Amino acid sequence: MTERPSRNGFTLVEMLIALALFSVIAVGALGLLRFSVDAELAGRTKTDSIAAQRRFLSVWTADLAQAVPRPSRDTSGTPRVAFEANTDGVLLRLTRSGWDNVDGAPRPGLQKVEYRVTATALVRAGYPFPDGAAAEPASEVLPLTAAPTVRFRTKDGNWRDRWEPQLSNGLPVAVELLIPQRTGAPLRIVSLVGVNYQ
């Protein structure tokens, strides 16, 4: 009687089937990994955007809430109204209180600040003194996809597209800022002006 030789290994067909199954599993795992990476990046981008908006909102709200009805002077000595909007390429310029002086520098407790729109961002610049000083270098406070618009609520309760004060120390009651978003409706921020002063 002849003995059948024992099989030690796989046939070519079995190897091809095993490789095909491995390839299907590998492609599925790679797709799942790619989906996870894309979801992580999208989540991080959205989280960064929300964080930037919250940081901006806290600075913007604090500046407007601490606005004071104090006119100022520019570097040439020309008088400026206490609250300016949409002039000289400036979205907003105002004088605010609450400027902490933790290092005891020789400067006032009031700070003049301005917001400008660049091609890619809303930037904020401060002045070392409310009168006669040039603005310090601006820093980006919010990335933008398009230019924002502002409206002003006056004491008569109406919203106006332009701020035209009757007095040099006039302040609006509130400011509405509309920031265009890549998708969906614009971000609408309504902030009271001078609430910490009144």
C-alpha positions as CSV (number, residue, x, y, z in Angstrom):
1,M,0.0,0.0,0.0
2,T,1.2,3.4,-0.9
3,E,1.2,6.2,1.5
4,R,0.0,9.6,0.5
5,P,2.5,12.3,1.0
6,S,1.5,14.7,3.8
7,R,0.7,18.3,2.9
8,N,2.9,20.9,4.5
9,G,1.7,24.3,3.3
10,F,-0.9,25.9,1.1
11,T,-1.7,25.5,-2.5
12,L,-1.4,28.4,-4.9
13,V,-5.2,28.9,-5.0
14,E,-5.4,29.0,-1.2
15,M,-2.6,31.6,-1.2
16,L,-4.4,33.8,-3.8
17,I,-7.6,33.6,-1.8
18,A,-5.8,34.6,1.4
19,L,-4.1,37.5,-0.3
20,A,-7.4,38.7,-1.8
21,L,-9.1,38.6,1.6
22,F,-6.1,40.4,3.2
23,S,-6.3,43.1,0.5
24,V,-10.0,43.7,1.1
25,I,-9.5,44.0,4.8
26,A,-6.5,46.3,4.3
27,V,-8.4,48.6,1.9
28,G,-11.3,48.8,4.4
29,A,-9.0,49.5,7.3
30,L,-7.2,52.2,5.3
31,G,-10.5,53.8,4.4
32,L,-11.5,53.8,8.0
33,L,-8.2,55.3,9.1
34,R,-8.5,58.0,6.4
35,F,-12.1,58.8,7.6
36,S,-10.9,59.1,11.2
37,V,-8.0,61.4,10.2
38,D,-10.4,63.6,8.1
39,A,-12.9,63.8,10.9
40,E,-10.2,64.7,13.4
41,L,-8.9,67.5,11.1
42,A,-12.4,68.8,10.5
43,G,-13.2,68.8,14.2
44,R,-9.9,70.5,15.1
45,T,-10.6,73.2,12.4
46,K,-14.1,73.8,13.7
47,T,-12.9,73.9,17.4
48,D,-10.1,76.4,16.4
49,S,-12.7,78.6,14.7
50,I,-15.0,78.5,17.7
51,A,-12.1,79.3,20.0
52,A,-11.0,82.2,17.9
53,Q,-14.6,83.6,17.8
54,R,-14.9,83.3,21.6
55,R,-11.6,85.0,22.2
56,F,-12.6,87.8,19.8
57,L,-16.0,88.1,21.5
58,S,-14.5,88.6,24.9
59,V,-12.2,91.3,23.7
60,W,-14.8,93.1,21.6
61,T,-17.4,93.0,24.3
62,A,-15.0,94.3,26.9
63,D,-13.8,97.1,24.7
64,L,-17.4,98.2,24.0
65,A,-18.7,97.8,27.5
66,Q,-15.8,99.9,28.9
67,A,-16.2,102.7,26.3
68,V,-16.1,106.1,27.8
69,P,-17.5,109.4,26.3
70,R,-14.0,111.0,26.0
71,P,-13.0,112.7,22.8
72,S,-9.3,112.4,21.8
73,R,-6.7,114.0,19.5
74,D,-4.8,112.4,16.7
75,T,-1.0,112.7,16.1
76,S,-1.5,116.1,14.5
77,G,-3.6,117.4,17.4
78,T,-6.9,117.3,15.5
79,P,-9.8,116.6,17.8
80,R,-11.6,113.3,17.3
81,V,-15.0,112.3,18.5
82,A,-15.2,109.8,21.4
83,F,-16.6,107.0,19.2
84,E,-15.7,106.8,15.5
85,A,-16.9,104.2,12.9
86,N,-16.1,103.6,9.3
87,T,-13.6,106.5,9.0
88,D,-10.0,106.5,7.6
89,G,-10.2,102.7,7.0
90,V,-11.1,102.1,10.6
91,L,-14.1,99.9,11.4
92,L,-14.3,101.3,15.0
93,R,-12.2,103.6,17.2
94,L,-13.0,104.4,20.8
95,T,-11.5,105.2,24.2
96,R,-12.1,102.7,26.9
97,S,-11.4,102.5,30.6
98,G,-10.2,99.5,32.6
99,W,-6.7,99.4,31.3
100,D,-4.8,97.7,34.0
101,N,-1.3,99.0,34.7
102,V,0.3,96.0,36.4
103,D,3.9,97.1,35.7
104,G,3.4,100.7,36.9
105,A,4.3,102.2,33.5
106,P,3.8,105.9,33.1
107,R,0.5,105.9,31.2
108,P,-3.2,106.7,31.8
109,G,-5.9,104.3,32.9
110,L,-7.7,105.0,29.6
111,Q,-6.8,103.4,26.3
112,K,-7.8,104.3,22.8
113,V,-8.3,101.2,20.6
114,E,-9.3,100.7,17.0
115,Y,-10.5,97.8,14.9
116,R,-9.5,97.6,11.2
117,V,-10.3,95.1,8.4
118,T,-7.5,93.6,6.4
119,A,-7.8,91.2,3.5
120,T,-7.9,88.2,5.8
121,A,-8.7,89.3,9.3
122,L,-10.1,91.8,11.8
123,V,-7.2,93.4,13.6
124,R,-7.1,95.4,16.8
125,A,-4.6,98.1,17.7
126,G,-4.1,100.0,20.9
127,Y,-2.7,103.5,21.5
128,P,-0.3,104.1,24.4
129,F,-2.0,107.4,25.1
130,P,-5.5,108.7,24.1
131,D,-4.1,112.0,22.7
132,G,-1.3,112.6,20.2
133,A,0.0,109.0,20.0
134,A,0.2,106.8,17.0
135,A,-1.3,103.3,17.1
136,E,0.9,100.4,18.2
137,P,1.3,97.5,15.8
138,A,-2.1,95.7,15.2
139,S,-2.7,92.1,16.2
140,E,-5.2,89.8,14.5
141,V,-8.2,89.1,16.6
142,L,-10.4,87.2,14.2
143,P,-9.8,85.6,10.7
144,L,-12.4,86.7,8.1
145,T,-13.7,85.4,4.9
146,A,-15.3,88.7,3.9
147,A,-15.6,92.2,5.4
148,P,-18.0,92.5,8.4
149,T,-20.6,95.2,8.6
150,V,-21.7,97.2,11.7
151,R,-24.9,98.9,12.7
152,F,-25.5,101.3,15.7
153,R,-28.4,101.6,18.0
154,T,-29.1,105.2,19.0
155,K,-30.8,106.5,22.1
156,D,-34.1,106.8,20.2
157,G,-34.1,103.0,19.8
158,N,-33.4,102.9,16.1
159,W,-30.7,101.0,14.3
160,R,-28.5,103.0,11.9
161,D,-26.0,101.9,9.3
162,R,-23.8,105.0,10.0
163,W,-22.6,106.5,13.2
164,E,-23.0,110.3,13.1
165,P,-22.9,111.6,16.6
166,Q,-24.4,115.0,17.4
167,L,-21.9,115.6,20.2
168,S,-18.2,114.9,20.3
169,N,-18.7,112.7,23.4
170,G,-21.7,110.8,22.0
171,L,-21.8,107.0,22.3
172,P,-24.3,104.6,20.7
173,V,-26.4,102.4,23.0
174,A,-25.3,99.2,21.2
175,V,-23.3,98.0,18.2
176,E,-24.3,95.1,16.0
177,L,-21.5,93.3,14.1
178,L,-22.3,90.9,11.3
179,I,-19.4,88.6,10.4
180,P,-19.9,86.6,7.2
181,Q,-19.3,82.8,7.6
182,R,-18.2,80.3,4.9
183,T,-21.4,78.5,5.2
184,G,-24.8,79.6,6.6
185,A,-25.9,82.8,8.0
186,P,-23.5,85.5,9.3
187,L,-22.4,85.5,12.9
188,R,-24.4,88.3,14.6
189,I,-22.9,90.0,17.7
190,V,-24.8,92.7,19.5
191,S,-22.8,94.4,22.3
192,L,-23.9,97.2,24.7
193,V,-21.7,100.3,24.7
194,G,-20.4,102.0,27.8
195,V,-22.4,99.8,30.3
196,N,-19.5,99.9,32.7
197,Y,-19.3,103.6,32.5
198,Q,-22.9,104.5,33.0
